């Protein structure tokens, strides 16, 4: 869909949930309460606390755990032991449970989710029985959870009828028809609850996974192109998600995190950086009223493109730092973390695709000064390497062979710099050049017009750039193979 230059570096069910919960419980001693609350920096009202009483008839566990979701992950943060009356009481006077979906779980892996929402007083009594905690649950003291479990129980009745149909109906056509009818009935129940309780956490959860309905025509009856339909879909992808509501971040993976991942990884796959920047900015703006969602999006998107294996996507990271971190909007970051990100972004900004490469002037292996910007060629291959680098020993000969293959045909010069210009490395450098017959411009790097280690962010080697005639960066962090791919693409060589 998009044509732009970017180079990639070489390189479920309930049982699943139960396994996850068991892992959480196993590690609970190692989980400090700061894990449960550390992700939630929203100011808390110290006068509020919680008292959650759980009764499970037919259950013999002596301990239960209380946990919450955060961006799809699960954290256990409180423990209750069975009382003489057979109850499990979770009580903390100094803590506030922030809005979202929580769960009770046992060491054996049984669990049940419940809602914290709409500033309800958290003095709630839950009573259920084995084996179906969710289907047997009764609640006192919480309208939110009456809604939640009412929906689950209504849904459960349809599931029972569906299971019965699978056992008793032998004709496949009749069975398909019956199951379709039950699916429609379940959808009807879902919409009934959403309509009746639009401000409930249940509605937030169910709406968040809704897909936008994409029209085929515009308001004038003109047929929309695939591109127009795509743009509509992207603009309305999060229409039903309450991005302005802090509770959204404290939900299971499928509610928010997975949809965000799909938005970035599937819907914006291989899109040019400027297009991704446009969409992520719109997304973050929608979430701005929610400190929690804003924080999560800024952090997640910046980190994602910091680690991206698509070279041109460093522009997205730079944008995130400049727009949200350097401007002081990330209050949760320490000054040191802010400074680190800003310093890295400033360095990367100088080296973005399309930017003029910082000028270099240094002596070659014969002691003559050579200016990179004086090279008249259509392309310049800029190489930082060292004969003591294991990767360089393998990559540089391969790169040179490919360079030789295209140097005359495509008018390419090579400006190759010794990255460790010291008395121990220089003899090895001269030997390597001679052995591999590296007939390109070999620069010592010891004397130069600028601190190129810092300017070009040379931390590891080899580092390989391809520049155009005006010394603008066309590609970077290349291997021999990707260098050849880029040249063939630029020159339209089959």
QUIGIJO-V485065 format. One record per residue. N is the residue number from 1. RES is the residue in one letter. SS is DSSP state (H for helix, E for strand, L for the rest). PSI is psi in degrees with one decimal (none if undefined). BURIAL is I if it has 24 or more other ideal C-beta (glycine too) atoms within 12 Angstrom, else O. Layout:
# QUIGIJO-V485065
n=N res=RES ss=SS psi=PSI burial=BURIAL
n=N res=RES ss=SS psi=PSI burial=BURIAL
This chain:
# QUIGIJO-V485065
n=1 res=X ss=L psi=-36.1 burial=O
n=2 res=X ss=L psi=139.6 burial=O
n=3 res=X ss=L psi=106.7 burial=O
n=4 res=X ss=L psi=164.2 burial=O
n=5 res=X ss=L psi=111.9 burial=I
n=6 res=X ss=L psi=144.9 burial=I
n=7 res=X ss=L psi=128.7 burial=I
n=8 res=X ss=E psi=140.8 burial=O
n=9 res=X ss=L psi=149.1 burial=O
n=10 res=X ss=L psi=158.8 burial=O
n=11 res=X ss=L psi=none burial=O
n=12 res=X ss=L psi=-21.6 burial=O
n=13 res=X ss=L psi=-169.5 burial=O
n=14 res=X ss=H psi=-36.7 burial=O
n=15 res=X ss=H psi=-40.2 burial=O
n=16 res=X ss=H psi=-43.4 burial=O
n=17 res=X ss=H psi=-42.4 burial=I
n=18 res=X ss=H psi=-41.0 burial=I
n=19 res=X ss=H psi=-41.7 burial=O
n=20 res=X ss=H psi=-46.1 burial=I
n=21 res=X ss=H psi=-39.9 burial=I
n=22 res=X ss=H psi=-40.5 burial=O
n=23 res=X ss=H psi=-39.5 burial=O
n=24 res=X ss=H psi=-46.5 burial=I
n=25 res=X ss=H psi=-41.1 burial=I
n=26 res=X ss=H psi=-35.5 burial=O
n=27 res=X ss=L psi=12.2 burial=O
n=28 res=X ss=H psi=-31.4 burial=I
n=29 res=X ss=H psi=-33.7 burial=O
n=30 res=X ss=H psi=-13.0 burial=O
n=31 res=X ss=L psi=111.6 burial=I
n=32 res=X ss=L psi=159.5 burial=O
n=33 res=X ss=H psi=-20.8 burial=O
n=34 res=X ss=H psi=-24.0 burial=O
n=35 res=X ss=H psi=-41.4 burial=O
n=36 res=X ss=H psi=-32.0 burial=I
n=37 res=X ss=H psi=-16.5 burial=I
n=38 res=X ss=H psi=-31.4 burial=O
n=39 res=X ss=L psi=-11.9 burial=I
n=40 res=X ss=L psi=89.8 burial=I
n=41 res=X ss=L psi=4.3 burial=O
n=42 res=X ss=L psi=140.2 burial=I
n=43 res=X ss=L psi=134.7 burial=O
n=44 res=X ss=L psi=150.6 burial=O
n=45 res=X ss=L psi=110.6 burial=O
n=46 res=X ss=L psi=-14.3 burial=O
n=47 res=X ss=L psi=-13.7 burial=O
n=48 res=X ss=L psi=147.7 burial=O
n=49 res=X ss=L psi=-161.2 burial=O
n=50 res=X ss=E psi=149.4 burial=I
n=51 res=X ss=E psi=109.9 burial=I
n=52 res=X ss=E psi=118.2 burial=I
n=53 res=X ss=E psi=127.5 burial=I
n=54 res=X ss=E psi=126.6 burial=I
n=55 res=X ss=E psi=127.2 burial=I
n=56 res=X ss=E psi=101.5 burial=I
n=57 res=X ss=E psi=132.4 burial=O
n=58 res=X ss=L psi=5.7 burial=O
n=59 res=X ss=L psi=136.0 burial=I
n=60 res=X ss=L psi=8.5 burial=O
n=61 res=X ss=L psi=148.5 burial=I
n=62 res=X ss=L psi=-8.3 burial=O
n=63 res=X ss=E psi=146.9 burial=I
n=64 res=X ss=E psi=158.6 burial=I
n=65 res=X ss=E psi=150.5 burial=I
n=66 res=X ss=E psi=131.9 burial=I
n=67 res=X ss=E psi=172.9 burial=I
n=68 res=X ss=E psi=163.7 burial=I
n=69 res=X ss=E psi=150.1 burial=I
n=70 res=X ss=E psi=111.2 burial=I
n=71 res=X ss=L psi=42.2 burial=I
n=72 res=X ss=E psi=-17.6 burial=I
n=73 res=X ss=E psi=160.6 burial=I
n=74 res=X ss=E psi=138.6 burial=I
n=75 res=X ss=E psi=126.0 burial=I
n=76 res=X ss=E psi=131.5 burial=I
n=77 res=X ss=E psi=-1.8 burial=I
n=78 res=X ss=E psi=152.4 burial=I
n=79 res=X ss=E psi=141.5 burial=I
n=80 res=X ss=E psi=141.0 burial=I
n=81 res=X ss=E psi=151.1 burial=O
n=82 res=X ss=E psi=130.5 burial=O
n=83 res=X ss=L psi=174.4 burial=O
n=84 res=X ss=L psi=-25.8 burial=O
n=85 res=X ss=L psi=3.3 burial=O
n=86 res=X ss=L psi=19.8 burial=O
n=87 res=X ss=E psi=157.9 burial=O
n=88 res=X ss=E psi=118.4 burial=I
n=89 res=X ss=E psi=116.5 burial=I
n=90 res=X ss=E psi=117.4 burial=I
n=91 res=X ss=E psi=126.9 burial=I
n=92 res=X ss=E psi=121.1 burial=I
n=93 res=X ss=L psi=-25.3 burial=O
n=94 res=X ss=L psi=-5.5 burial=O
n=95 res=X ss=L psi=153.4 burial=I
n=96 res=X ss=L psi=129.6 burial=I
n=97 res=X ss=L psi=120.3 burial=I
n=98 res=X ss=L psi=156.2 burial=I
n=99 res=X ss=L psi=139.9 burial=I
n=100 res=X ss=E psi=-168.4 burial=I
n=101 res=X ss=E psi=127.5 burial=I
n=102 res=X ss=E psi=175.6 burial=I
n=103 res=X ss=E psi=152.2 burial=I
n=104 res=X ss=E psi=143.8 burial=I
n=105 res=X ss=E psi=153.8 burial=I
n=106 res=X ss=E psi=164.3 burial=I
n=107 res=X ss=L psi=-26.6 burial=I
n=108 res=X ss=L psi=-6.2 burial=O
n=109 res=X ss=L psi=-3.2 burial=I
n=110 res=X ss=L psi=146.9 burial=I
n=111 res=X ss=E psi=161.8 burial=I
n=112 res=X ss=E psi=139.4 burial=I
n=113 res=X ss=E psi=152.8 burial=I
n=114 res=X ss=E psi=164.1 burial=I
n=115 res=X ss=E psi=141.7 burial=I
n=116 res=X ss=E psi=114.4 burial=I
n=117 res=X ss=L psi=162.1 burial=I
n=118 res=X ss=L psi=31.9 burial=I
n=119 res=X ss=L psi=31.9 burial=O
n=120 res=X ss=L psi=147.4 burial=I
n=121 res=X ss=L psi=129.2 burial=O
n=122 res=X ss=L psi=60.7 burial=I
n=123 res=X ss=E psi=86.6 burial=O
n=124 res=X ss=E psi=141.4 burial=I
n=125 res=X ss=E psi=123.3 burial=I
n=126 res=X ss=E psi=130.0 burial=I
n=127 res=X ss=E psi=128.9 burial=I
n=128 res=X ss=E psi=-173.6 burial=I
n=129 res=X ss=E psi=158.7 burial=O
n=130 res=X ss=L psi=148.9 burial=O
n=131 res=X ss=L psi=-13.0 burial=O
n=132 res=X ss=L psi=88.4 burial=O
n=133 res=X ss=L psi=-45.6 burial=I
n=134 res=X ss=L psi=-47.7 burial=I
n=135 res=X ss=L psi=-22.6 burial=O
n=136 res=X ss=L psi=5.7 burial=I
n=137 res=X ss=L psi=136.6 burial=I
n=138 res=X ss=E psi=142.2 burial=I
n=139 res=X ss=E psi=141.3 burial=I
n=140 res=X ss=E psi=130.6 burial=O
n=141 res=X ss=L psi=11.7 burial=O
n=142 res=X ss=L psi=108.1 burial=I
n=143 res=X ss=H psi=-38.6 burial=O
n=144 res=X ss=H psi=-43.4 burial=I
n=145 res=X ss=H psi=-24.5 burial=I
n=146 res=X ss=H psi=-41.5 burial=I
n=147 res=X ss=H psi=-48.4 burial=I
n=148 res=X ss=H psi=-50.4 burial=I
n=149 res=X ss=H psi=-26.7 burial=I
n=150 res=X ss=H psi=-42.6 burial=I
n=151 res=X ss=H psi=-46.3 burial=I
n=152 res=X ss=H psi=-41.6 burial=I
n=153 res=X ss=H psi=-38.3 burial=I
n=154 res=X ss=H psi=-40.3 burial=I
n=155 res=X ss=H psi=-37.2 burial=I
n=156 res=X ss=H psi=-34.1 burial=O
n=157 res=X ss=H psi=-39.2 burial=O
n=158 res=X ss=H psi=-38.1 burial=I
n=159 res=X ss=H psi=-40.8 burial=O
n=160 res=X ss=H psi=-43.3 burial=O
n=161 res=X ss=H psi=-36.0 burial=O
n=162 res=X ss=H psi=-43.0 burial=I
n=163 res=X ss=H psi=-40.6 burial=O
n=164 res=X ss=H psi=-39.4 burial=O
n=165 res=X ss=H psi=-40.3 burial=I
n=166 res=X ss=H psi=-31.2 burial=O
n=167 res=X ss=H psi=-32.2 burial=O
n=168 res=X ss=H psi=-27.1 burial=O
n=169 res=X ss=L psi=117.8 burial=O
n=170 res=X ss=L psi=-31.5 burial=O
n=171 res=X ss=L psi=121.3 burial=O
n=172 res=X ss=H psi=-38.4 burial=O
n=173 res=X ss=H psi=-43.4 burial=O
n=174 res=X ss=H psi=-39.6 burial=O
n=175 res=X ss=H psi=-45.9 burial=O
n=176 res=X ss=H psi=-43.0 burial=O
n=177 res=X ss=H psi=-42.5 burial=O
n=178 res=X ss=H psi=-45.3 burial=I
n=179 res=X ss=H psi=-36.0 burial=O
n=180 res=X ss=H psi=-39.6 burial=O
n=181 res=X ss=H psi=-40.2 burial=O
n=182 res=X ss=H psi=-35.9 burial=I
n=183 res=X ss=H psi=-42.9 burial=O
n=184 res=X ss=H psi=-39.6 burial=O
n=185 res=X ss=H psi=-39.6 burial=O
n=186 res=X ss=H psi=-41.9 burial=I
n=187 res=X ss=H psi=-36.8 burial=O
n=188 res=X ss=H psi=-42.8 burial=O
n=189 res=X ss=H psi=-42.6 burial=I
n=190 res=X ss=H psi=-48.9 burial=I
n=191 res=X ss=H psi=-32.1 burial=O
n=192 res=X ss=H psi=-44.4 burial=O
n=193 res=X ss=H psi=-40.9 burial=I
n=194 res=X ss=H psi=-41.5 burial=I
n=195 res=X ss=H psi=-41.5 burial=O
n=196 res=X ss=H psi=-33.4 burial=O
n=197 res=X ss=L psi=64.7 burial=I
n=198 res=X ss=L psi=-23.3 burial=O
n=199 res=X ss=L psi=15.1 burial=O
n=200 res=X ss=L psi=161.8 burial=I
n=201 res=X ss=H psi=-33.6 burial=I
n=202 res=X ss=H psi=-43.8 burial=I
n=203 res=X ss=H psi=-40.4 burial=I
n=204 res=X ss=H psi=-44.2 burial=I
n=205 res=X ss=H psi=-45.3 burial=I
n=206 res=X ss=H psi=-36.9 burial=I
n=207 res=X ss=H psi=-32.3 burial=I
n=208 res=X ss=H psi=-23.7 burial=I
n=209 res=X ss=L psi=3.8 burial=I
n=210 res=X ss=L psi=138.9 burial=O
n=211 res=X ss=L psi=144.8 burial=O
n=212 res=X ss=L psi=145.9 burial=O
n=213 res=X ss=L psi=115.1 burial=O
n=214 res=X ss=L psi=122.4 burial=O
n=215 res=X ss=L psi=158.2 burial=O
n=216 res=X ss=L psi=-15.0 burial=O
n=217 res=X ss=E psi=157.4 burial=O
n=218 res=X ss=L psi=-175.7 burial=O
n=219 res=X ss=L psi=-19.1 burial=O
n=220 res=X ss=L psi=3.0 burial=O
n=221 res=X ss=L psi=7.6 burial=O
n=222 res=X ss=L psi=137.4 burial=O
n=223 res=X ss=E psi=132.1 burial=O
n=224 res=X ss=L psi=141.2 burial=O
n=225 res=X ss=L psi=166.5 burial=O
n=226 res=X ss=H psi=-37.9 burial=O
n=227 res=X ss=H psi=-44.0 burial=O
n=228 res=X ss=H psi=-38.8 burial=O
n=229 res=X ss=H psi=-38.1 burial=O
n=230 res=X ss=H psi=-46.7 burial=O
n=231 res=X ss=H psi=-39.1 burial=I
n=232 res=X ss=H psi=-45.0 burial=O
n=233 res=X ss=H psi=-45.7 burial=I
n=234 res=X ss=H psi=-39.7 burial=I
n=235 res=X ss=H psi=-26.2 burial=O
n=236 res=X ss=L psi=10.6 burial=O
n=237 res=X ss=L psi=-38.9 burial=I
n=238 res=X ss=L psi=20.3 burial=I
n=239 res=X ss=L psi=-35.3 burial=O
n=240 res=X ss=L psi=1.2 burial=I
n=241 res=X ss=L psi=130.4 burial=I
n=242 res=X ss=L psi=75.6 burial=I
n=243 res=X ss=L psi=-18.8 burial=I
n=244 res=X ss=L psi=5.1 burial=O
n=245 res=X ss=L psi=121.7 burial=I
n=246 res=X ss=H psi=-27.2 burial=I
n=247 res=X ss=H psi=-24.0 burial=I
n=248 res=X ss=H psi=-34.1 burial=I
n=249 res=X ss=H psi=-22.8 burial=I
n=250 res=X ss=L psi=60.9 burial=I
n=251 res=X ss=L psi=164.3 burial=I
n=252 res=X ss=E psi=162.6 burial=I
n=253 res=X ss=L psi=-42.2 burial=I
n=254 res=X ss=L psi=-19.9 burial=O
n=255 res=X ss=L psi=-44.6 burial=I
n=256 res=X ss=L psi=-53.0 burial=I
n=257 res=X ss=H psi=-46.7 burial=I
n=258 res=X ss=H psi=-36.8 burial=O
n=259 res=X ss=H psi=-38.4 burial=I
n=260 res=X ss=H psi=-44.1 burial=I
n=261 res=X ss=H psi=-43.3 burial=O
n=262 res=X ss=H psi=-38.6 burial=O
n=263 res=X ss=H psi=-44.1 burial=I
n=264 res=X ss=H psi=-42.5 burial=I
n=265 res=X ss=H psi=-28.8 burial=O
n=266 res=X ss=H psi=-53.5 burial=O
n=267 res=X ss=H psi=-29.5 burial=I
n=268 res=X ss=L psi=18.5 burial=I
n=269 res=X ss=L psi=126.0 burial=O
n=270 res=X ss=L psi=12.1 burial=O
n=271 res=X ss=L psi=152.1 burial=I
n=272 res=X ss=L psi=152.6 burial=I
n=273 res=X ss=H psi=-41.8 burial=I
n=274 res=X ss=H psi=-31.3 burial=O
n=275 res=X ss=H psi=-42.4 burial=I
n=276 res=X ss=H psi=-42.1 burial=I
n=277 res=X ss=H psi=-42.8 burial=I
n=278 res=X ss=H psi=-45.3 burial=O
n=279 res=X ss=H psi=-39.6 burial=I
n=280 res=X ss=H psi=-32.5 burial=I
n=281 res=X ss=H psi=-43.1 burial=O
n=282 res=X ss=H psi=-42.6 burial=O
n=283 res=X ss=H psi=-47.0 burial=I
n=284 res=X ss=H psi=-38.1 burial=I
n=285 res=X ss=H psi=-38.8 burial=O
n=286 res=X ss=H psi=-31.6 burial=I
n=287 res=X ss=H psi=-5.5 burial=I
n=288 res=X ss=L psi=-38.0 burial=O
n=289 res=X ss=L psi=-21.5 burial=O
n=290 res=X ss=L psi=111.8 burial=I
n=291 res=X ss=H psi=-38.1 burial=I
n=292 res=X ss=H psi=-47.1 burial=I
n=293 res=X ss=H psi=-38.2 burial=I
n=294 res=X ss=H psi=-47.8 burial=I
n=295 res=X ss=H psi=-47.3 burial=I
n=296 res=X ss=H psi=-44.7 burial=I
n=297 res=X ss=H psi=-46.6 burial=I
n=298 res=X ss=H psi=-48.1 burial=I
n=299 res=X ss=H psi=-47.8 burial=I
n=300 res=X ss=H psi=-44.4 burial=I
n=301 res=X ss=H psi=-42.2 burial=I
n=302 res=X ss=H psi=-45.5 burial=I
n=303 res=X ss=H psi=-38.1 burial=O
n=304 res=X ss=H psi=-46.4 burial=I
n=305 res=X ss=H psi=-14.6 burial=I
n=306 res=X ss=H psi=-38.1 burial=I
n=307 res=X ss=L psi=-0.1 burial=O
n=308 res=X ss=L psi=144.9 burial=I
n=309 res=X ss=L psi=9.1 burial=O
n=310 res=X ss=E psi=115.6 burial=I
n=311 res=X ss=H psi=-42.2 burial=I
n=312 res=X ss=H psi=-13.4 burial=I
n=313 res=X ss=H psi=-3.9 burial=I
n=314 res=X ss=H psi=-22.0 burial=I
n=315 res=X ss=H psi=-30.9 burial=I
n=316 res=X ss=H psi=-43.0 burial=I
n=317 res=X ss=H psi=-46.6 burial=I
n=318 res=X ss=H psi=-44.6 burial=I
n=319 res=X ss=H psi=-45.3 burial=I
n=320 res=X ss=H psi=-42.0 burial=I
n=321 res=X ss=H psi=-46.4 burial=I
n=322 res=X ss=H psi=-38.3 burial=I
n=323 res=X ss=H psi=-34.0 burial=I
n=324 res=X ss=H psi=-33.3 burial=I
n=325 res=X ss=H psi=-50.8 burial=I
n=326 res=X ss=L psi=-27.2 burial=I
n=327 res=X ss=L psi=-2.3 burial=O
n=328 res=X ss=L psi=12.5 burial=O
n=329 res=X ss=L psi=-14.2 burial=I
n=330 res=X ss=L psi=75.4 burial=I
n=331 res=X ss=L psi=-26.5 burial=O
n=332 res=X ss=L psi=-15.9 burial=O
n=333 res=X ss=L psi=141.7 burial=I
n=334 res=X ss=L psi=154.9 burial=O
n=335 res=X ss=H psi=-36.3 burial=O
n=336 res=X ss=H psi=-43.5 burial=O
n=337 res=X ss=H psi=-40.2 burial=O
n=338 res=X ss=H psi=-47.7 burial=O
n=339 res=X ss=H psi=-40.7 burial=O
n=340 res=X ss=H psi=-45.0 burial=O
n=341 res=X ss=H psi=-41.1 burial=I
n=342 res=X ss=H psi=-42.1 burial=I
n=343 res=X ss=H psi=-45.5 burial=O
n=344 res=X ss=H psi=-44.1 burial=I
n=345 res=X ss=H psi=-39.1 burial=I
n=346 res=X ss=H psi=-40.0 burial=O
n=347 res=X ss=H psi=-48.2 burial=I
n=348 res=X ss=H psi=-32.1 burial=I
n=349 res=X ss=H psi=-35.4 burial=I
n=350 res=X ss=H psi=-19.1 burial=I
n=351 res=X ss=L psi=21.0 burial=I
n=352 res=X ss=L psi=152.5 burial=I
n=353 res=X ss=L psi=131.9 burial=I
n=354 res=X ss=L psi=-13.7 burial=I
n=355 res=X ss=L psi=149.7 burial=I
n=356 res=X ss=E psi=131.3 burial=O
n=357 res=X ss=L psi=137.4 burial=I
n=358 res=X ss=L psi=133.0 burial=I
n=359 res=X ss=L psi=143.2 burial=I
n=360 res=X ss=L psi=133.4 burial=I
n=361 res=X ss=E psi=122.3 burial=I
n=362 res=X ss=E psi=171.7 burial=I
n=363 res=X ss=E psi=142.8 burial=I
n=364 res=X ss=E psi=-175.1 burial=I
n=365 res=X ss=L psi=-7.5 burial=I
n=366 res=X ss=L psi=5.6 burial=O
n=367 res=X ss=L psi=9.6 burial=O
n=368 res=X ss=L psi=139.0 burial=O
n=369 res=X ss=E psi=135.9 burial=O
n=370 res=X ss=E psi=127.6 burial=I
n=371 res=X ss=E psi=126.2 burial=O
n=372 res=X ss=H psi=-38.5 burial=I
n=373 res=X ss=H psi=-10.7 burial=O
n=374 res=X ss=H psi=-9.1 burial=O
n=375 res=X ss=L psi=126.8 burial=I
n=376 res=X ss=L psi=0.4 burial=O
n=377 res=X ss=L psi=159.3 burial=I
n=378 res=X ss=L psi=-35.9 burial=I
n=379 res=X ss=E psi=150.4 burial=I
n=380 res=X ss=E psi=127.3 burial=I
n=381 res=X ss=E psi=113.3 burial=I
n=382 res=X ss=E psi=121.3 burial=I
n=383 res=X ss=E psi=128.3 burial=I
n=384 res=X ss=E psi=122.3 burial=I
n=385 res=X ss=E psi=169.6 burial=I
n=386 res=X ss=L psi=142.4 burial=I
n=387 res=X ss=L psi=-12.0 burial=I
n=388 res=X ss=L psi=-3.8 burial=O
n=389 res=X ss=L psi=122.6 burial=I
n=390 res=X ss=H psi=-43.5 burial=O
n=391 res=X ss=H psi=-37.5 burial=I
n=392 res=X ss=H psi=-39.4 burial=I
n=393 res=X ss=H psi=-33.0 burial=O
n=394 res=X ss=H psi=-41.9 burial=O
n=395 res=X ss=H psi=-37.0 burial=I
n=396 res=X ss=H psi=-45.8 burial=I
n=397 res=X ss=H psi=-39.2 burial=O
n=398 res=X ss=H psi=-42.5 burial=I
n=399 res=X ss=H psi=-42.2 burial=I
n=400 res=X ss=H psi=-40.9 burial=I
n=401 res=X ss=H psi=-41.9 burial=O
n=402 res=X ss=H psi=-37.4 burial=I
n=403 res=X ss=H psi=-47.5 burial=I
n=404 res=X ss=H psi=-37.3 burial=I
n=405 res=X ss=H psi=-32.7 burial=O
n=406 res=X ss=H psi=-4.3 burial=I
n=407 res=X ss=H psi=-45.8 burial=I
n=408 res=X ss=H psi=-42.6 burial=O
n=409 res=X ss=H psi=-37.5 burial=O
n=410 res=X ss=H psi=4.2 burial=I
n=411 res=X ss=L psi=66.7 burial=O
n=412 res=X ss=E psi=133.6 burial=I
n=413 res=X ss=E psi=158.5 burial=I
n=414 res=X ss=E psi=128.1 burial=I
n=415 res=X ss=E psi=94.6 burial=I
n=416 res=X ss=E psi=121.1 burial=I
n=417 res=X ss=E psi=131.5 burial=I
n=418 res=X ss=E psi=118.6 burial=I
n=419 res=X ss=L psi=-11.5 burial=I
n=420 res=X ss=L psi=73.6 burial=I
n=421 res=X ss=L psi=81.4 burial=I
n=422 res=X ss=L psi=171.6 burial=O
n=423 res=X ss=H psi=-26.0 burial=O
n=424 res=X ss=H psi=-33.2 burial=O
n=425 res=X ss=H psi=-31.1 burial=I
n=426 res=X ss=H psi=-44.5 burial=O
n=427 res=X ss=H psi=-39.2 burial=O
n=428 res=X ss=H psi=-35.7 burial=O
n=429 res=X ss=H psi=-49.9 burial=I
n=430 res=X ss=H psi=-41.6 burial=O
n=431 res=X ss=H psi=-43.4 burial=O
n=432 res=X ss=H psi=-42.9 burial=I
n=433 res=X ss=H psi=-44.0 burial=I
n=434 res=X ss=H psi=-44.9 burial=O
n=435 res=X ss=H psi=-39.7 burial=O
n=436 res=X ss=H psi=5.6 burial=I
n=437 res=X ss=L psi=54.0 burial=O
n=438 res=X ss=L psi=83.6 burial=I
n=439 res=X ss=L psi=65.0 burial=O
n=440 res=X ss=L psi=-179.9 burial=I
n=441 res=X ss=E psi=107.9 burial=I
n=442 res=X ss=E psi=117.2 burial=I
n=443 res=X ss=E psi=137.4 burial=I
n=444 res=X ss=E psi=-40.7 burial=I
n=445 res=X ss=E psi=-7.0 burial=I
n=446 res=X ss=E psi=-35.5 burial=O
n=447 res=X ss=E psi=129.6 burial=O
n=448 res=X ss=E psi=167.3 burial=I
n=449 res=X ss=L psi=-10.8 burial=O
n=450 res=X ss=L psi=168.2 burial=O
n=451 res=X ss=L psi=84.5 burial=O
n=452 res=X ss=H psi=-23.7 burial=I
n=453 res=X ss=H psi=-45.5 burial=I
n=454 res=X ss=H psi=-44.6 burial=O
n=455 res=X ss=H psi=-40.7 burial=O
n=456 res=X ss=L psi=6.5 burial=I
n=457 res=X ss=L psi=48.9 burial=I
n=458 res=X ss=L psi=93.0 burial=I
n=459 res=X ss=L psi=-41.4 burial=O
n=460 res=X ss=L psi=160.6 burial=O
n=461 res=X ss=L psi=158.4 burial=I
n=462 res=X ss=L psi=154.0 burial=I
n=463 res=X ss=E psi=123.9 burial=I
n=464 res=X ss=E psi=126.0 burial=I
n=465 res=X ss=E psi=152.4 burial=I
n=466 res=X ss=E psi=124.9 burial=I
n=467 res=X ss=E psi=154.0 burial=I
n=468 res=X ss=L psi=-170.7 burial=I
n=469 res=X ss=L psi=-34.0 burial=O
n=470 res=X ss=L psi=8.0 burial=O
n=471 res=X ss=L psi=26.7 burial=I
n=472 res=X ss=E psi=145.8 burial=I
n=473 res=X ss=E psi=119.6 burial=I
n=474 res=X ss=E psi=-38.6 burial=I
n=475 res=X ss=E psi=161.6 burial=I
n=476 res=X ss=E psi=171.6 burial=I
n=477 res=X ss=L psi=46.8 burial=I
n=478 res=X ss=L psi=157.6 burial=I
n=479 res=X ss=L psi=177.9 burial=I
n=480 res=X ss=H psi=-42.3 burial=I
n=481 res=X ss=H psi=-47.0 burial=O
n=482 res=X ss=H psi=-30.8 burial=I
n=483 res=X ss=H psi=-47.2 burial=I
n=484 res=X ss=H psi=-40.9 burial=I
n=485 res=X ss=H psi=-43.1 burial=O
n=486 res=X ss=H psi=-45.9 burial=I
n=487 res=X ss=H psi=-44.4 burial=I
n=488 res=X ss=H psi=-37.4 burial=O
n=489 res=X ss=H psi=-43.6 burial=O
n=490 res=X ss=H psi=-38.3 burial=I
n=491 res=X ss=L psi=2.6 burial=O
n=492 res=X ss=L psi=48.7 burial=O
n=493 res=X ss=L psi=126.6 burial=O
n=494 res=X ss=L psi=none burial=O
